[in-house]
Amino acid sequence: MEMEKRLGEIATVRFNKKISSRLKAEAEAEGITVSEKVRDIVEKHYRQECTRESLPEVEEALRRIIDRHVERLAGLSVHAGIAAGTSAWLVRSLLKKEFGSKVISKLWTESISKSKQNLRRGTMEEQKGEDV
């Protein structure tokens, strides 16, 4: 009687033999009663349903927060790309002046190839035995 007051109303539910056997086995394995197992399943269902229903609201709230920063992040990405390109151009120009076009073209091509390989691996590790 005390359990009934604490939990609320009693509901009588009938299951087919297959589901009933499964509920008993799972409840026993978890060390709980079949009633507790059924309550857990129903509560989980309603928590998931509540989550699904509120998901669009959460997504909209996140979008409002993130949208303010998207333009800034895009601008920073553009500036980083421009800076990297300018730096690469300056380095190549200086090296051409110092060592000549043929040597630099070969080194440049090798550098780009190694950079692409490292990016595919997700690293910028130095190759063993090579200087930076």
C-alpha positions as CSV (number, residue, x, y, z in Angstrom):
1,M,0.0,0.0,0.0
2,E,2.9,2.4,0.8
3,M,4.4,1.7,-2.6
4,E,1.1,2.6,-4.3
5,K,0.9,6.0,-2.5
6,R,4.5,6.7,-3.4
7,L,4.3,5.8,-7.1
8,G,0.7,6.7,-7.9
9,E,-1.8,4.6,-9.8
10,I,-1.6,0.9,-10.5
11,A,-2.0,-0.2,-14.1
12,T,-2.7,-3.7,-15.1
13,V,-1.0,-4.7,-18.3
14,R,-1.0,-8.0,-20.2
15,F,1.8,-9.2,-22.3
16,N,2.1,-12.1,-24.7
17,K,4.3,-15.0,-23.5
18,K,7.4,-14.0,-25.5
19,I,7.4,-10.4,-24.1
20,S,6.5,-11.6,-20.6
21,S,9.4,-14.1,-20.6
22,R,11.8,-11.5,-21.9
23,L,10.7,-9.0,-19.2
24,K,11.1,-11.6,-16.4
25,A,14.6,-12.6,-17.7
26,E,15.9,-9.0,-18.0
27,A,14.4,-8.1,-14.6
28,E,16.0,-11.1,-13.0
29,A,19.4,-10.4,-14.6
30,E,19.2,-6.8,-13.3
31,G,18.1,-7.9,-9.9
32,I,14.8,-6.0,-10.0
33,T,11.1,-6.9,-10.2
34,V,9.2,-7.1,-13.4
35,S,7.2,-4.0,-12.3
36,E,10.4,-2.0,-11.9
37,K,11.6,-3.2,-15.3
38,V,8.3,-2.1,-16.9
39,R,8.5,1.2,-15.1
40,D,12.1,1.8,-16.3
41,I,11.1,1.0,-19.9
42,V,8.1,3.4,-19.8
43,E,10.0,6.1,-18.2
44,K,12.9,5.8,-20.7
45,H,10.3,6.0,-23.5
46,Y,8.8,9.2,-22.2
47,R,12.2,10.8,-21.5
48,Q,13.3,10.0,-25.1
49,E,10.0,11.4,-26.5
50,C,10.4,14.5,-24.4
51,T,13.9,14.9,-25.8
52,R,12.8,14.4,-29.4
53,E,10.0,17.0,-28.9
54,S,12.3,19.6,-27.5
55,L,15.2,19.0,-30.0
56,P,14.0,21.6,-32.5
57,E,13.8,24.2,-29.7
58,V,17.3,23.3,-28.6
59,E,18.6,23.5,-32.2
60,E,17.0,26.9,-32.7
61,A,18.6,28.2,-29.4
62,L,22.0,26.9,-30.5
63,R,21.6,28.4,-34.0
64,R,20.8,31.8,-32.5
65,I,24.0,31.6,-30.4
66,I,26.2,30.2,-33.2
67,D,25.0,32.4,-36.0
68,R,26.5,35.5,-34.4
69,H,29.9,33.9,-34.7
70,V,29.8,32.3,-38.1
71,E,30.6,35.5,-40.0
72,R,33.5,36.2,-37.7
73,L,34.9,32.7,-38.0
74,A,34.5,32.8,-41.8
75,G,36.4,36.1,-41.8
76,L,39.2,34.7,-39.7
77,S,39.5,31.7,-42.0
78,V,39.8,34.0,-45.0
79,H,42.5,36.0,-43.3
80,A,44.4,32.9,-42.3
81,G,44.3,31.7,-45.9
82,I,45.5,35.0,-47.2
83,A,48.3,35.1,-44.6
84,A,49.4,31.5,-45.4
85,G,49.4,32.2,-49.2
86,T,51.3,35.5,-48.7
87,S,53.8,33.8,-46.5
88,A,54.3,30.9,-49.0
89,W,54.7,33.3,-51.9
90,L,57.3,35.4,-49.9
91,V,59.3,32.3,-48.9
92,R,59.3,30.9,-52.5
93,S,60.4,34.3,-53.9
94,L,63.3,34.6,-51.4
95,L,64.4,31.0,-52.0
96,K,64.2,31.4,-55.8
97,K,66.5,34.4,-55.5
98,E,68.9,32.5,-53.3
99,F,69.0,29.1,-55.0
100,G,67.5,29.5,-58.4
101,S,64.2,28.5,-60.0
102,K,64.9,24.9,-60.9
103,V,66.0,23.8,-57.4
104,I,63.1,25.7,-55.7
105,S,60.4,24.3,-58.1
106,K,61.5,20.7,-57.2
107,L,61.6,21.4,-53.5
108,W,58.3,23.3,-53.7
109,T,56.6,20.4,-55.4
110,E,58.0,17.9,-52.8
111,S,56.9,20.2,-49.9
112,I,53.3,20.4,-51.2
113,S,53.2,16.7,-51.7
114,K,54.4,16.0,-48.1
115,S,52.1,18.6,-46.7
116,K,49.1,16.9,-48.4
117,Q,50.1,13.5,-47.1
118,N,50.5,14.8,-43.6
119,L,47.1,16.6,-43.7
120,R,45.4,13.3,-44.9
121,R,47.0,11.6,-41.8
122,G,45.9,14.5,-39.7
123,T,49.4,15.3,-38.6
124,M,52.2,17.7,-39.5
125,E,55.0,15.4,-38.2
126,E,58.5,15.6,-39.6
127,Q,59.7,12.7,-41.6
128,K,62.3,10.7,-39.8
129,G,65.8,11.9,-40.6
130,E,64.7,15.1,-42.3
131,D,65.2,18.7,-41.2
132,V,62.3,21.1,-41.1
